[in-house]
Amino acid sequence: MFYSHFILLARRGKRYQITVCRHGIVHLMWRNASIQLRIANFDRLAVVLERGKSLNSSIPLCEGDFCVAIEDRAYRVSMGSFELVLSAEEYLTLSDMALEAAHQLARVLASDDWQAPEPTERPAGPLEGLYPHHFSLN
């Protein structure tokens, strides 16, 4: 059972991760940027990123609002009005993360846990219960 509003789909270190929230929005965190995509749009982005691995010309590869282009040995990944400029190594990392996340997302969506209602109470934190009483009546 999921005890969190966010489900981790892929991670590379602290600054690169892809999660999905229980509202059906995929959250792509890349360094200091956070991009939110509907699940269907994320699936399209993952496909474009995977196809972009074989890109070897300056002609961009586009699928709707998502484009991958190579300019001056840098990968330009456009998502609507947002653009990431990545080195080849960073592009491969993002592409691999997106593919991993897409597979994980398919597994999560097919599971019974995704259909379960979100818990109404937060899980107990490490400090919860240390102060069981508010103030003394004295």
C-alpha positions in Angstrom: 0.0 0.0 0.0 1.2 3.5 -0.8 1.5 5.8 2.3 2.7 8.9 0.4 1.0 11.3 -2.0 4.1 11.0 -4.3 5.4 7.7 -5.7 9.1 7.6 -6.8 9.5 6.3 -10.3 13.2 7.0 -11.0 16.1 8.8 -9.3 19.7 9.7 -10.0 21.1 11.4 -7.0 19.4 14.1 -5.0 18.8 16.5 -7.8 17.3 14.3 -10.5 14.1 12.4 -9.9 10.8 11.6 -11.5 7.7 11.0 -9.3 4.0 10.7 -9.8 1.4 12.1 -7.5 -1.9 10.6 -6.7 -3.6 13.3 -8.8 -2.1 11.6 -11.9 0.6 14.3 -12.5 4.2 13.2 -13.3 6.8 15.5 -11.6 10.2 15.7 -13.3 12.8 17.3 -11.1 16.0 18.2 -12.9 18.5 20.2 -10.8 16.4 23.2 -9.7 13.6 22.8 -12.3 10.4 21.1 -11.7 8.2 20.2 -14.6 4.7 18.8 -14.2 3.2 16.6 -16.9 0.0 14.6 -17.3 0.7 10.9 -17.5 -0.1 10.7 -21.2 2.2 13.6 -22.0 5.0 12.1 -19.9 4.6 8.8 -21.9 5.0 10.8 -25.1 8.1 12.6 -23.7 9.7 9.3 -22.7 9.2 8.0 -26.3 10.7 11.2 -27.8 13.7 11.1 -25.5 14.3 7.4 -26.3 14.1 8.1 -30.1 16.3 11.1 -29.6 19.2 8.9 -28.6 19.7 8.0 -32.3 19.5 11.6 -33.5 22.5 12.5 -35.5 21.5 15.6 -37.4 20.5 19.2 -36.6 16.9 18.4 -37.7 14.8 18.3 -34.5 12.8 15.3 -33.6 9.3 16.4 -32.5 6.2 14.9 -31.2 3.6 17.6 -30.4 5.0 20.0 -27.8 8.1 17.8 -27.2 11.2 18.2 -29.3 14.8 17.1 -29.1 17.5 18.8 -31.2 21.3 18.8 -31.2 23.0 22.2 -31.5 26.7 22.8 -30.8 27.1 19.4 -29.3 24.3 20.1 -26.8 20.9 18.5 -26.6 18.0 20.9 -26.5 14.9 19.2 -25.0 11.8 21.4 -25.5 8.6 20.8 -23.5 6.2 23.4 -24.6 7.7 26.7 -23.6 10.3 25.1 -21.3 13.7 24.0 -22.6 16.5 22.0 -21.0 20.0 22.3 -22.6 22.0 19.2 -21.8 25.3 17.6 -22.5 25.3 14.2 -24.2 25.9 12.5 -20.8 23.0 14.4 -19.2 20.7 13.7 -22.1 21.4 9.9 -21.8 20.8 10.1 -18.0 17.4 11.9 -18.6 16.4 9.5 -21.3 17.3 6.5 -19.3 15.4 7.9 -16.2 12.4 8.7 -18.4 12.3 5.1 -19.8 12.7 3.6 -16.3 10.0 5.9 -15.0 7.6 5.0 -17.8 8.0 1.3 -17.1 7.6 1.8 -13.4 4.6 4.1 -13.9 2.9 1.4 -16.0 3.5 -1.1 -13.2 2.1 1.3 -10.6 -1.0 2.1 -12.6 -1.8 -1.6 -13.1 -1.4 -2.3 -9.4 -4.3 -2.5 -6.9 -2.5 0.0 -4.6 -3.0 2.9 -7.1 -6.8 2.4 -6.9 -6.8 2.4 -3.1 -7.9 5.6 -1.5 -5.3 7.9 -0.1 -4.8 7.6 3.6 -6.5 10.4 5.6 -3.9 10.4 8.4 -0.3 11.1 8.0 2.1 8.3 8.9 3.7 8.8 12.3 6.8 10.9 12.1 10.0 10.4 14.2 9.0 13.1 16.7 5.3 12.3 16.9 4.4 11.1 20.4 7.2 12.8 22.3 4.9 15.4 23.7 1.6 13.6 24.4 0.3 16.5 26.6 0.0 20.1 25.7 0.4 22.3 28.8 0.0 21.6 32.5 -3.2 23.0 34.1 -1.0 24.2 37.0 
